[in-house]
C-alpha cells in the first residue's frame, strides 16, 4: 500500500494545484518512483489511497494503465482518515495471501523492500505471548520524535525530545522511516478501533503492550523524506547515485 492521501502542506506552493504524490523528482512523480520500485521488487498488487486532488491520482493511474499491474484505489476524498484510519479503510482491497508492505509516497530511499519483507516473514520473537503484527523500518537519525524499542527490538513507547513528552515505556530511540510490513494479524485490532480517522503510530502505542511491533534497523541506507521543497533536490542526488548511503534530511 502507498499512503498518498496526505494534504502535502509542507510542500506548498507545489501542492496548491496537485497532490503530493504527483510532485515530480528527477522527471517522475513521487507516486511513479515508488510504484516502479515496488514493481521492480516483485509486488504486483498495490493499493493507493487518495484524498487531496484525488481525482488527479486516479487519472494519472488510468493514463499509465496502472503501470501494467493490479492497482486499486482506496478513496478517502470524502474524509481524510490519517494513516491508521486509511489502512483500516483499505482492508477490503487487500488480498488474503499474506503480509502487506506499506510505504509513504513521499519517501525516496534505497532500502531493500524484499529484505524488509523477508525480515517480517522470518521474525521469531523471544516473547511467544505476543503475536507479530508489524515490522517497521527504523534508523538512527536526528529528529524531534522517536519511537522507543525494548531489548527485543519491539515498540514500547514514543518520545518528543523537544517537549519532553513520553508515551509508553522508555527504550532505545529510533526514527521511523515511513516504510513497514503489516501482518494480517493486525486487522482485528484495527477493526476494533471505533474511530474512523487516527494515526497509525498512536494506534501502535495503544496496542504495543499486547502485540509485537518489531523494528528493522536500516541505518546507513540512503533515505529522504520529500515532505519539504528543499528535500526534492536531495532526492534527485539520491536517485542519480544509487550507491549513496549518506544522503538524508531531518
Phi, psi and omega per residue, in radians:
X1 nan 2.377 3.023
X2 -1.854 2.085 3.043
X3 -1.343 1.874 -3.052
X4 -2.265 0.294 -3.020
X5 -1.647 -0.091 -3.032
X6 -1.091 2.789 -3.105
X7 -1.349 -0.357 3.110
X8 1.142 0.594 -3.069
X9 -1.103 -0.549 -3.133
X10 -1.259 -0.269 -3.130
X11 -1.700 0.097 3.077
X12 -1.021 2.523 0.116
X13 -1.516 0.062 -3.098
X14 -1.066 -0.501 -3.084
X15 -1.729 0.270 3.079
X16 -1.230 -0.447 -3.087
X17 -2.281 0.229 3.134
X18 -2.758 2.797 3.058
X19 -1.340 2.729 3.101
X20 -0.932 -0.657 -3.085
X21 -1.075 -0.404 -3.102
X22 -1.796 0.180 2.960
X23 -1.225 2.395 -3.052
X24 -1.631 2.498 3.013
X25 -2.324 2.088 3.107
X26 1.045 0.628 3.047
X27 1.488 0.007 3.085
X28 -2.298 2.641 3.104
X29 -1.253 2.737 3.057
X30 -0.989 -0.665 3.132
X31 -1.083 -0.808 -3.125
X32 -1.136 -0.748 3.113
X33 -0.929 -0.817 -3.049
X34 -1.363 -0.587 3.036
X35 -1.074 -0.795 -3.125
X36 -1.162 -0.620 3.095
X37 -1.142 -0.751 3.103
X38 -1.127 -0.739 3.133
X39 -1.100 -0.765 3.124
X40 -1.095 -0.514 3.133
X41 -1.419 -0.055 3.069
X42 1.806 0.036 3.119
X43 -1.386 2.285 -3.096
X44 -2.165 0.189 3.127
X45 -2.480 1.924 -3.065
X46 -2.183 2.398 3.006
X47 -1.876 2.284 3.115
X48 -2.108 2.162 3.084
X49 -1.629 2.612 -3.058
X50 -2.365 2.602 3.025
X51 -2.624 -1.363 -3.107
X52 -1.115 2.049 -3.060
X53 0.877 0.743 -3.072
X54 -1.043 -0.568 -3.131
X55 -1.125 -0.492 3.096
X56 -1.175 -0.706 3.117
X57 -1.152 -0.759 3.111
X58 -1.032 -0.787 3.118
X59 -1.128 -0.683 3.120
X60 -1.078 -0.777 3.125
X61 -1.135 -0.701 3.112
X62 -1.128 -0.731 -3.128
X63 -1.111 -0.483 -3.139
X64 -1.782 0.268 3.099
X65 0.880 0.704 3.126
X66 0.935 0.450 3.099
X67 0.960 0.475 3.039
X68 1.342 0.228 3.126
X69 -2.284 3.107 -3.137
X70 -1.462 1.794 3.097
X71 -2.038 2.178 -3.128
X72 -2.029 2.505 -3.089
X73 -1.762 2.222 3.004
X74 -1.700 1.883 -2.936
X75 -1.514 1.983 3.085
X76 -2.025 0.438 -3.068
X77 -1.122 -0.467 3.119
X78 -1.325 -0.539 -3.116
X79 -2.783 2.238 3.087
X80 -1.303 2.207 -2.972
X81 -1.809 0.024 -3.095
X82 1.137 3.140 -2.992
X83 -1.220 -0.725 3.115
X84 -1.210 -0.834 3.116
X85 -1.137 -0.607 3.110
X86 -1.138 -0.700 3.095
X87 -1.148 -0.776 3.123
X88 -1.047 -0.771 -3.112
X89 -1.114 -0.518 -3.055
X90 -1.500 -0.128 -3.045
X91 -0.868 -0.754 -3.121
X92 -1.115 -0.271 -3.086
X93 -1.594 -0.186 3.106
X94 -1.443 2.637 2.995
X95 -1.452 3.069 -2.977
X96 -1.835 0.366 -3.006
X97 -1.479 -0.490 -3.063
X98 3.051 -2.784 -3.081
X99 -1.107 2.819 -3.095
X100 -2.148 2.210 3.033
X101 -1.464 2.250 -3.103
X102 -2.047 2.248 -2.972
X103 -2.362 2.186 3.035
X104 -1.181 2.358 -3.029
X105 -1.215 -0.330 -3.104
X106 -1.632 0.181 3.102
X107 -1.729 2.193 3.005
X108 -2.025 2.215 -3.096
X109 -2.727 2.991 2.983
X110 -1.915 0.437 3.067
X111 -1.099 2.342 -3.139
X112 -1.350 1.828 -3.076
X113 -1.185 -0.607 3.100
X114 -1.136 -0.703 3.135
X115 -1.143 -0.723 3.091
X116 -1.055 -0.756 3.124
X117 -1.092 -0.753 -3.141
X118 -1.129 -0.667 3.123
X119 -1.066 -0.682 3.122
X120 -1.144 -0.828 -3.071
X121 -1.120 -0.603 -3.060
X122 -1.647 0.091 -3.088
X123 -1.032 2.317 3.022
X124 -2.241 1.852 -3.118
X125 -1.425 2.499 3.089
X126 -1.245 -0.463 -3.137
X127 -1.650 1.633 -3.032
X128 -1.199 -0.186 3.139
X129 -1.385 -0.176 -3.129
X130 -1.929 2.291 3.107
X131 -1.548 2.331 3.113
X132 -1.212 2.183 3.140
X133 -2.000 -0.357 3.136
X134 -2.858 2.682 2.992
X135 -2.195 2.079 -3.049
X136 -1.790 2.318 2.988
X137 -1.277 2.174 -3.089
X138 -2.336 2.740 3.128
X139 -2.668 2.887 3.087
X140 -1.549 1.966 3.038
X141 -2.687 2.837 -3.126
X142 -1.454 2.154 3.093
X143 -2.680 -3.079 3.139
X144 -1.724 -0.399 -3.079
X145 -2.134 2.305 -3.084
X146 -2.280 2.553 2.850
X147 -1.477 2.594 3.109
X148 -1.997 2.457 -3.034
X149 -2.169 2.468 -3.137
X150 -1.419 -3.015 -3.064
X151 -1.142 -0.344 3.104
X152 -1.656 0.168 3.139
X153 1.094 0.706 3.013
X154 -1.997 2.558 3.136
X155 -0.991 2.275 3.086
X156 -2.309 -0.125 -3.130
X157 -3.129 -3.016 -3.083
X158 -2.656 2.602 3.080
X159 -2.552 2.589 2.973
X160 -1.925 1.901 -3.016
X161 -1.263 -0.339 3.109
X162 -1.323 -0.709 -3.086
X163 -1.682 -0.295 -3.079
X164 1.457 0.056 -3.125
X165 -1.177 2.453 3.110
X166 -2.377 2.369 3.014
X167 -2.160 2.389 -3.132
X168 1.340 -2.565 -3.061
X169 -1.797 2.719 3.066
X170 -1.304 2.681 3.119
X171 -2.995 -2.878 3.127
X172 -1.310 2.338 -3.029
X173 -1.559 2.295 3.030
X174 -2.417 2.643 3.025
X175 -1.617 2.449 3.098
X176 -1.348 2.375 -3.051
X177 -1.643 0.052 3.086
X178 1.392 0.248 3.102
X179 -2.366 2.368 -3.127
X180 -2.696 2.870 3.019
X181 -2.012 2.153 -3.124
X182 -1.742 2.274 3.045
X183 -1.574 2.629 3.128
X184 -1.191 -0.187 2.986
X185 -1.062 -0.362 -3.121
X186 -1.329 -0.440 -2.982
X187 -1.006 -0.753 3.121
X188 -1.048 -0.607 3.107
X189 -1.202 -0.708 3.098
X190 -1.111 -0.777 -3.082
X191 -1.208 -0.401 3.111
X192 -1.386 -0.205 3.141
X193 -1.257 2.176 -3.076
X194 -1.272 -0.634 -3.138
X195 -1.219 2.631 3.074
X196 -1.711 -0.270 3.117
X197 -2.247 2.120 -3.122
X198 -2.896 2.642 3.120
X199 -1.324 2.516 -3.108
X200 -1.164 -0.625 -3.099
X201 -1.174 -0.744 3.075
X202 -1.045 -0.693 3.107
X203 -1.100 -0.763 3.111
X204 -1.058 -0.695 3.141
X205 -1.155 -0.489 3.102
X206 -1.253 -0.526 -3.009
X207 -1.966 -0.034 -2.997
X208 -1.141 -0.340 3.095
X209 -1.369 -0.212 -3.098
X210 -1.872 -0.454 -3.063
X211 -2.270 2.887 3.072
X212 -1.628 2.190 3.051
X213 -2.137 1.677 -2.944
X214 -1.441 2.691 3.044
X215 -1.893 2.330 3.053
X216 -1.961 1.949 -3.031
X217 -1.319 2.041 3.124
X218 -1.993 0.401 3.116
X219 -0.968 2.337 -3.122
X220 1.786 -0.331 3.065
X221 -1.329 2.572 3.068
X222 -1.189 2.383 -3.011
X223 -2.745 2.325 3.095
X224 -2.414 2.268 2.961
X225 -1.590 1.903 -3.059
X226 -1.486 0.582 -3.108
X227 -1.375 -0.182 3.139
X228 -2.215 2.585 -3.098
X229 -0.962 -0.674 -3.097
X230 -1.176 -0.314 3.134
X231 -1.356 -0.350 -3.057
X232 -1.144 -0.660 3.107
X233 -1.156 -0.616 3.090
X234 -1.165 -0.670 3.103
X235 -1.106 -0.642 3.093
X236 -1.058 -0.764 3.133
X237 -1.102 -0.703 3.120
X238 -1.099 -0.794 -3.095
X239 -1.174 -0.490 -3.139
X240 -1.500 -0.111 -3.131
X241 -2.479 1.446 -3.050
X242 -1.095 -0.346 3.140
X243 -1.477 -0.145 -3.104
X244 -1.170 2.283 -3.112
X245 -2.145 0.176 -3.080
X246 -2.076 -0.135 -3.132
X247 -1.215 2.176 3.087
X248 -2.843 2.820 3.127
X249 -2.366 2.377 -3.139
X250 -1.100 nan nan
